[in-house]
Amino acid sequence: MTVRWKRILFRLVAIALFTHFVVEITGHHYLYQTLRMTVFKGRFGPDIEEYRSMPNASIYGFDPEYWPKKPSYGTLSLSKEDAAYHEKNESVSFVVIHNDSMIHEEYWDGFSADSISNSFSMAKSIVALLVGIAIDQQAIESVDKPLYWYMPQYRTELGQELTIKDLLTMSSGINFDENYINPFAFPAKANYGDNLELLVSEYEVTEKPGVTFEYKSGNTQILAFLVSSTMRKPVSEIATEMVWSKIGAEHRAFWTLDREGGTEKAFCCINATARDFARIGRIYKDFGMWDDERIVDSAYVAASISKQATINPDGSPCETYGYQWWLGEEKGMDFFFMRGIKGQYVLVVPEKDLIVVRMGRKRDNGTFERPHPDDVYRYLNMGLSMIDE
């Protein structure tokens, strides 16, 4: 090796050591996990199957109840244009349920009805369900109670105004930085770090709560801490006892943890099958009921899928969000849905008794001319067309 190359190697080693030193003293060691799970695997964001490389808690179902199939099941098909759309956006699952019976399901890229993938932010809607259950169990008094009643660390000048409802409606005023590109923002720290409780404690209420809708994943994580502390068990256990075991879930689900034996990543990472995610949509479609058993209070569900008295940052009324559920309108019909960052959807049209589930690797945001990404309406209309045939 020449002197020149020795000098280059020395400089590279020095840079690496200095970088490691800076990362460690600034508490950004999660960046190594970020790189290992993304760039070193040839991608620039999370993957729908990365739960396989992370610690998880199980959510169990004990008595599988398979979706009944309509006589038309197996006779319907996607148009060439719709099939191409799924291919372009790397769909892995597409399930259509009408009147609580399956009319169509399709899988790609080696996936099947038994395949599990990440819900990403669809998990937020499930956390909201658990909040409603905690209220039913009288572990939480109501959505209008100040958060500090249960979590005293929020009894600050502005924090004392923060209610549970403000967290549910994404209007907490907490200074979480919801940036999916910046590796130093909350989403990256939360997804690839190893101490969610410590991370969340670094943020505080800086704006008046209950006013402005600002979508921030940290709000959901706080809700999970609240449910877990008031019901005195991990949220994955509550999901097992109060939801999965009661709705005929076909498969065990996995809730990714921040570390072995640690805390559930409540803002994102429930991993399950498309068929089982559809069951959450059915609970809300039926206002908290599963067959003859009540899962959560009907009034809470009604509020969850209704417009709330918050405003957007531009001052306009927020008409697209309830309690951790998204709201929309298509062809004169109201619908509500769970949403994940890569186009994970559970879309529910109560008027048509329709549930559409789409799981995949890419989201089509489109032109941003409508309140939601373009693919929301595209997948919804695929389902509508099948029941109108």
Secondary structure, 3 states (H helix, E strand, C coil): CCHHHHHHHHHHHHHHHHHHHHHHHCCCCHHHHHHHHCHHHCCCCCCCCHHHHCCEEEECCCCCCCCCECCCCCCCCCCHHHHHHHHHCCEEEEEEEECCEEEEEEECCCCCCCCCEECCCHHHHHHHHHHHHHHHCCCCCCCCCEHHHCCHHHCCCCHHHCEHHHHHCCCCCECCCCCCCCCCCHHHHHHHCCCHHHHHCCCCECCCCCCECCCCHHHHHHHHHHHHHHHCCCHHHHHHHHHHCCCCCCCCEEEEECCCCCCECCCCCEEECHHHHHHHHHHHHCCCEECCEECCCHHHHHHHCCCCCCECCCCCECCCECCCCEEEEECCEEEEEEECCCCCEEEEEHHHCEEEEEEECCCCCCCCCCCCCHHHHHHHHHHHHHHHC
